[in-house]
Amino acid sequence: MQTVAILGRPNVGKSSLFNRLAGRKIALVDDTPGVTRDRKEVEAEIGGVPVRLIDTAGLEEAAPDTLAGRMTASSESALRQADLVLFVVDVRTGLTAADRAFASWLRKAPCPVLLVANKAEGRLGMQAAMEAYELGLGDPIAVSAEHGDGFGNLHDEVRDRLQAEPRRGKEDRERPLRLAILGRPNAGKSTLLNALVGEERMITGPEPGLTRDAIAVEFRDAEGPIRIVDTAGLRKKARIEKHLEKMSTEASIAALKEAEVVILVVDALQGMDEQDLRIGRLAEREGRALVIAFNKWDAVEDRTATRRKLEDTLMSSFAQMKGISVVPISAANGRGLEKLMPTVRTVYELWNRRVPTGELNRWFETMKERHQPPLVEGKRIKLRYATMPKARPPTITVFGTRAEQLPEDYRRYLVNSFREQFDMPGVPIRLHLRGTDNPYAEEE
């Protein structure tokens, strides 16, 4: 089992991150710096990979014989054991001299280091996270350990780094595609899982709420292995009263964050309501690929009107995920299922797709020629070039003078044109903006 150590200066949210990744509250969390003094360890699963997760005391520059010095020595010991380090910074307070000093130390570490920009709630938090690029530890992963935002991306990055090492023997096998089935209670999620795996794996019936935990099942389709998780139905927060149901909801959300593709099961007789939209938006926020299984389609009388209403809802509610794939099915009798998994595989490939830098910048130059970046406070924003540092989901980073001030409408223009140019319907696309500090940039 590989070891993942969480490091960072005091009070950046390491213990909150530890608890969130562990899936339960283990470490004490408080605004007081230095609450964690001893290493805490737990076995967990991140991105489908079993790991030994270590929470450490805050890194501080202090004499070895002091308490702070002994806490730092303990953290250094955890680094020596680690196969991967999560270095946490706090984007609310910004980078400190201590962050920079410890980043310089970690650049020489013998194991990979992932930079985690914590407390990055909302779009402003994402922008603040970009400051962490200057630490020289690669792309920062923006998360909110308190609210659970960004953990789908973190799970992917941890898994990719840990599995980058060559595996031997029985472990060197095909990695399964990870699916999660989500939806409201009684939409037909468990019936769909049973139909896909070809056996009565889950108890089904007309009573809502039969499934209470997130249940994982492995099977194969024509393309390879699949690990599919059936989840409890997600209700509105106001209706989540019992402790058991609250835990079921937390397990469902955790399954979404560990998935690569989410199948959102919608009852075609009831249509897509606000709770379905919330689930879809959560999948988009976590960067998951999304496919809608429009269930009970055989019982719909006016199919043309029902389909048109669904398309109108998707168009107005998912502007950043245009072209979401919809597969009409009947899980109970198997109709339409032959189209579901091929659609899932197609969306998964788009979600994984990388665009070469040369091709990306030819598109980028064309977009700037068609629609010049606007003036902000009387000064022209100068966008210079774009890169695609990662897929899963497709992520574009644009560099330029005052790029971080780019208005929202121009951001949407770039994202929508990128989706259209490279034919990526229905997958979330991330756009990061990095300003330059070139003192001569204004004179160009």
C-alpha positions in Angstrom: 0.0 0.0 0.0 1.4 3.4 -1.0 1.7 6.3 1.4 0.3 9.9 0.9 1.5 12.6 3.3 -0.2 15.9 3.8 2.3 18.8 4.6 2.0 22.5 4.9 2.5 25.3 7.4 0.1 25.6 10.4 -3.6 26.4 9.9 -3.8 25.9 6.1 -6.5 23.2 6.4 -4.4 20.0 6.4 -6.6 18.2 9.0 -9.8 19.2 7.2 -8.3 17.8 4.0 -7.3 14.7 5.9 -10.8 14.2 7.2 -12.4 14.8 3.8 -10.1 12.3 2.1 -10.5 9.8 4.9 -14.3 10.0 4.6 -14.8 10.6 8.3 -13.7 13.0 11.0 -10.5 11.7 12.6 -8.3 14.7 13.1 -9.3 17.7 15.3 -10.1 20.8 13.3 -10.0 24.3 14.7 -8.9 27.8 13.7 -6.2 27.8 16.3 -2.8 27.1 14.7 -1.0 24.0 15.9 -3.9 21.8 16.9 -2.3 18.8 15.2 1.0 17.9 17.0 1.4 14.2 16.2 1.1 12.4 12.9 -2.3 10.7 12.3 -2.6 7.8 9.9 -5.6 6.1 8.3 -6.2 3.6 5.5 -8.3 5.3 2.8 -9.2 5.0 -0.9 -8.3 8.0 -3.1 -9.3 7.8 -6.8 -9.9 4.1 -6.4 -6.4 3.5 -5.1 -5.9 2.2 -1.5 -3.5 4.4 0.4 -2.1 5.0 3.9 -2.9 8.7 4.5 -0.8 10.7 6.9 -1.8 14.0 8.5 1.2 15.9 9.9 1.9 18.8 12.2 2.4 22.2 10.6 5.8 22.9 9.1 7.6 25.7 11.0 11.1 27.1 11.0 12.2 26.6 14.6 15.0 25.3 16.7 15.1 21.4 16.9 14.8 21.3 20.7 11.5 23.4 20.7 8.0 21.9 20.4 7.6 23.5 16.9 11.0 22.1 15.9 10.0 18.6 17.1 6.7 18.8 15.2 8.6 19.8 12.0 11.0 16.9 12.5 8.0 14.5 12.7 6.6 16.0 9.4 10.0 15.4 7.8 9.9 11.8 8.9 6.5 11.4 7.2 8.0 12.9 4.0 10.7 10.2 4.0 8.0 7.5 4.1 5.8 9.1 1.5 5.2 7.9 -2.1 3.3 11.2 -2.7 3.1 14.5 -0.9 0.1 16.9 -0.8 1.6 20.3 -0.1 -1.3 22.5 1.2 -1.4 26.3 1.0 -4.2 28.7 2.0 -5.4 30.9 -0.8 -7.4 33.2 1.5 -4.3 34.5 3.2 -2.1 34.2 0.1 1.4 32.8 -0.1 3.7 33.5 2.8 7.5 33.4 3.1 7.1 30.1 4.9 5.1 28.7 2.0 7.9 29.7 -0.4 10.6 28.3 1.8 8.9 24.9 2.3 8.1 24.8 -1.4 11.8 25.2 -2.2 12.6 22.4 0.2 9.9 20.1 -1.4 11.2 20.7 -4.9 14.2 18.6 -3.9 12.0 15.9 -2.3 12.6 12.3 -3.6 8.9 11.7 -4.3 6.2 13.6 -6.4 4.5 16.6 -4.8 1.0 17.8 -5.6 0.3 21.4 -4.8 -3.2 21.8 -3.1 -4.6 25.3 -3.0 -7.1 25.1 -0.1 -10.0 27.4 0.8 -10.6 28.2 -2.9 -14.4 28.5 -2.7 -16.1 30.0 -5.8 -14.6 31.6 -8.9 -12.7 34.2 -6.9 -11.1 31.4 -4.9 -10.1 29.7 -8.2 -8.5 32.9 -9.3 -6.6 33.3 -6.0 -5.4 29.7 -6.4 -3.5 30.6 -9.6 -1.0 32.6 -7.4 0.4 29.3 -6.2 1.9 28.7 -9.7 4.9 30.8 -8.5 5.9 28.1 -6.1 7.3 26.0 -8.9 5.4 22.8 -8.0 3.3 22.6 -11.1 -0.5 23.3 -11.5 -2.2 24.0 -8.2 -5.3 21.9 -7.5 -8.0 24.2 -6.1 -10.1 22.7 -3.4 -12.3 23.6 -0.4 -11.7 21.0 2.3 -14.5 22.7 4.3 -17.1 22.5 1.6 -15.8 19.5 -0.4 -15.3 21.4 -3.7 -12.7 20.3 -6.2 -12.1 16.8 -4.7 -13.0 15.0 -7.9 -10.0 16.6 -9.5 -7.8 15.9 -6.5 -8.8 12.2 -6.5 -7.8 12.0 -10.2 -4.5 13.7 -9.7 -3.5 11.5 -6.7 -4.5 8.3 -8.6 -2.6 9.3 -11.7 0.6 10.2 -9.8 0.5 6.9 -7.7 -0.2 4.8 -10.8 2.6 6.4 -12.8 5.0 4.1 -11.1 5.4 0.8 -13.0 3.2 -2.0 -11.5 4.2 -5.7 -11.5 2.5 -9.0 -11.5 -1.2 -9.3 -10.7 -1.4 -5.5 -10.1 -0.4 -4.8 -13.7 -3.9 -5.3 -15.1 -6.5 -3.1 -16.9 -7.7 -0.3 -14.8 -11.6 -0.2 -14.7 -13.6 2.7 -15.8 -15.2 4.2 -12.7 -19.0 5.0 -13.0 -21.4 6.3 -10.4 -25.2 6.0 -10.9 -27.0 9.0 -9.2 -30.5 10.4 -9.2 -33.5 11.0 -7.1 -35.1 8.2 -5.0 -37.1 5.6 -7.1 -35.7 6.9 -10.4 -34.6 3.3 -11.3 -30.9 3.4 -10.4 -30.7 -0.1 -8.8 -32.8 -1.5 -11.6 -30.3 0.0 -14.1 -27.3 -1.5 -12.3 -29.0 -5.0 -12.3 -29.7 -4.7 -16.0 -26.1 -3.7 -16.8 -24.4 -6.5 -14.8 -27.0 -9.1 -15.8 -28.0 -10.2 -12.3 -30.2 -9.2 -9.5 -27.4 -7.6 -7.6 -29.5 -4.9 -5.9 -32.8 -5.1 -4.2 -35.4 -3.2 -6.2 -39.1 -2.3 -5.7 -41.6 0.5 -5.9 -40.7 1.7 -2.4 -38.3 4.7 -2.5 -35.1 4.6 -0.5 -34.3 0.8 -0.7 -30.7 1.5 -1.4 -29.0 3.2 1.6 -25.3 2.8 1.0 -23.1 3.3 -2.1 -22.6 -0.2 -3.5 -19.7 -1.0 -5.9 -20.0 -3.8 -8.5 -17.4 -4.7 -11.1 -18.3 -6.1 -14.6 -17.1 -6.0 -18.2 -18.5 -4.6 -21.4 -17.1 -5.0 -24.9 -14.3 -2.4 -24.2 -13.0 -3.6 -20.8 -13.6 -3.6 -17.0 -16.0 -1.3 -15.3 -16.4 -0.4 -11.6 -19.9 0.9 -11.1 -21.3 2.3 -7.9 -25.1 2.4 -7.2 -26.0 5.1 -4.7 -28.8 6.1 -2.5 -31.3 8.6 -3.9 -30.4 12.2 -3.3 -33.2 14.3 -1.8 -33.3 18.0 -1.1 -31.4 19.1 2.0 -34.6 20.1 3.7 -35.9 16.5 3.5 -32.7 14.9 4.8 -33.6 14.5 8.5 -32.6 11.0 9.8 -28.9 10.4 10.6 -28.8 7.3 8.5 -30.2 9.1 5.4 -27.7 11.9 5.9 -24.8 9.3 5.9 -26.3 7.8 2.7 -26.3 11.2 1.0 -22.7 11.7 2.0 -21.7 8.3 0.6 -23.5 9.2 -2.7 -21.6 12.5 -3.0 -18.3 10.8 -2.2 -19.0 8.2 -5.0 -19.6 11.0 -7.4 -16.3 12.6 -6.6 -14.4 9.3 -7.1 -16.2 8.5 -10.3 -14.9 9.4 -13.8 -18.3 9.3 -15.5 -21.7 10.0 -13.7 -24.9 8.4 -15.1 -27.7 10.7 -13.9 -30.9 8.6 -13.9 -34.0 10.8 -14.6 -37.6 9.5 -14.4 -39.0 10.4 -17.8 -42.5 10.4 -16.4 -41.7 13.1 -13.9 -39.2 15.0 -16.0 -36.1 16.7 -14.8 -36.7 18.7 -11.6 -34.5 21.0 -9.5 -32.9 18.2 -7.6 -31.8 16.5 -10.8 -30.3 19.8 -11.9 -28.4 20.1 -8.5 -26.9 16.6 -9.1 -25.8 17.6 -12.6 -24.3 20.9 -11.4 -22.4 19.0 -8.7 -21.0 16.7 -11.4 -20.0 19.7 -13.5 -18.4 21.5 -10.5 -16.4 18.4 -9.7 -15.3 18.0 -13.3 -17.0 14.7 -13.9 -18.2 13.6 -17.3 -22.0 13.3 -17.4 -24.5 11.1 -19.2 -28.3 11.3 -18.6 -30.2 8.0 -18.6 -33.8 9.0 -19.4 -35.5 6.1 -17.7 -39.1 4.6 -18.0 -39.1 5.9 -21.6 -41.4 3.1 -22.7 -44.2 4.5 -20.5 -44.0 8.0 -22.0 -47.0 8.9 -24.2 -45.9 12.1 -26.0 -42.2 11.4 -26.5 -41.6 14.4 -28.8 -42.9 16.9 -26.3 -41.1 15.2 -23.4 -37.8 15.2 -25.2 -38.1 18.8 -26.3 -38.8 19.9 -22.7 -35.7 18.0 -21.5 -33.5 19.6 -24.1 -34.8 23.1 -23.3 -34.0 22.4 -19.6 -30.5 21.2 -20.3 -29.9 24.2 -22.6 -30.9 26.7 -20.0 -29.4 25.0 -17.0 -26.0 23.7 -18.3 -24.6 26.5 -20.4 -21.1 25.3 -19.5 -21.8 21.7 -20.6 -23.5 22.1 -23.9 -24.4 18.9 -25.7 -24.9 16.5 -22.7 -25.6 13.1 -24.0 -29.1 11.8 -23.3 -30.0 8.1 -23.7 -33.7 7.1 -23.4 -33.9 3.7 -21.7 -36.2 1.4 -19.9 -34.1 -0.3 -17.2 -36.9 -2.6 -16.3 -37.1 -4.3 -19.7 -33.7 -3.5 -21.1 -34.7 -1.3 -23.9 -32.1 1.3 -25.0 -29.4 -0.2 -22.8 -27.4 -1.3 -25.8 -26.8 2.5 -26.5 -25.9 3.5 -22.9 -22.5 2.0 -22.4 -21.2 3.0 -25.9 -22.3 6.6 -25.1 -20.5 6.4 -21.7 -17.3 5.2 -23.4 -17.5 8.0 -26.0 -18.0 10.7 -23.3 -15.2 9.2 -21.3 -12.8 9.5 -24.3 -13.8 13.2 -24.8 -13.2 13.8 -21.1 -9.7 12.3 -21.4 -8.8 14.1 -24.6 -5.7 16.3 -24.9 -5.2 18.9 -27.7 -1.6 19.3 -28.9 -0.1 22.8 -28.0 0.4 23.8 -31.7 -3.2 23.0 -32.6 -4.5 24.7 -29.5 -2.6 27.9 -30.2 -3.7 28.0 -33.8 -7.3 28.0 -32.5 -6.4 30.6 -29.9 -4.9 33.0 -32.4 -8.0 32.7 -34.6 -10.3 33.4 -31.6 -8.3 36.6 -30.7 -8.5 37.8 -34.3 -12.3 37.2 -34.5 -12.9 38.9 -31.1 -10.2 41.1 -29.6 -9.8 40.9 -25.8 -11.5 43.9 -24.2 -10.2 47.0 -22.4 -10.2 46.9 -18.6 -9.8 50.3 -16.9 -8.7 51.8 -20.2 -5.9 49.2 -20.8 -6.0 46.4 -23.3 -5.8 42.8 -21.9 -3.1 41.1 -23.9 -3.5 37.3 -24.2 -0.3 35.7 -25.4 -0.6 31.9 -25.6 -2.5 28.9 -24.3 -1.5 25.5 -23.0 -3.5 22.4 -22.0 -1.8 21.1 -18.9 -4.2 18.3 -18.3 -7.4 16.5 -19.3 -9.9 14.8 -17.0 -11.6 17.2 -17.5 -10.1 19.2 -20.5 -8.3 22.2 -18.9 -6.9 25.3 -20.7 -4.4 27.7 -19.1 -4.2 31.1 -20.9 -1.2 33.4 -20.2 -1.0 37.1 -20.8 -0.8 40.6 -19.3 -3.7 41.1 -16.9 -5.2 37.8 -18.1 -6.8 37.3 -14.7 -9.0 40.4 -15.3 -10.7 38.9 -18.4 -14.4 39.4 -18.1 -16.8 36.5 -17.8 -18.4 36.9 -21.2 -15.0 36.6 -22.9 -14.2 33.5 -20.8 -17.5 31.9 -22.0 -16.6 32.9 -25.6 -13.3 31.0 -25.3 -14.8 27.9 -23.6 -17.7 27.6 -26.0 -15.6 28.1 -29.1 -13.0 25.5 -27.8 -15.8 23.0 -27.2 -17.1 23.6 -30.8 -13.7 23.6 -32.5 -12.5 20.4 -30.9 -15.9 18.6 -30.8 -16.3 18.1 -27.0 -20.0 18.2 -26.3 -21.3 17.6 -22.8 -18.0 17.6 -20.9 -16.9 20.2 -18.4 -14.1 22.5 -19.6 -11.8 24.4 -17.2 -10.3 27.7 -18.1 -7.4 29.1 -15.9 -5.9 32.5 -16.5 -2.4 33.6 -15.5 -1.2 37.2 -15.6 2.4 38.0 -16.4 4.7 40.1 -14.3 6.8 41.4 -17.2 7.5 45.1 -16.4 7.9 45.8 -20.1 4.7 44.1 -21.1 2.7 47.4 -21.2 5.1 48.9 -23.7 4.7 46.2 -26.3 
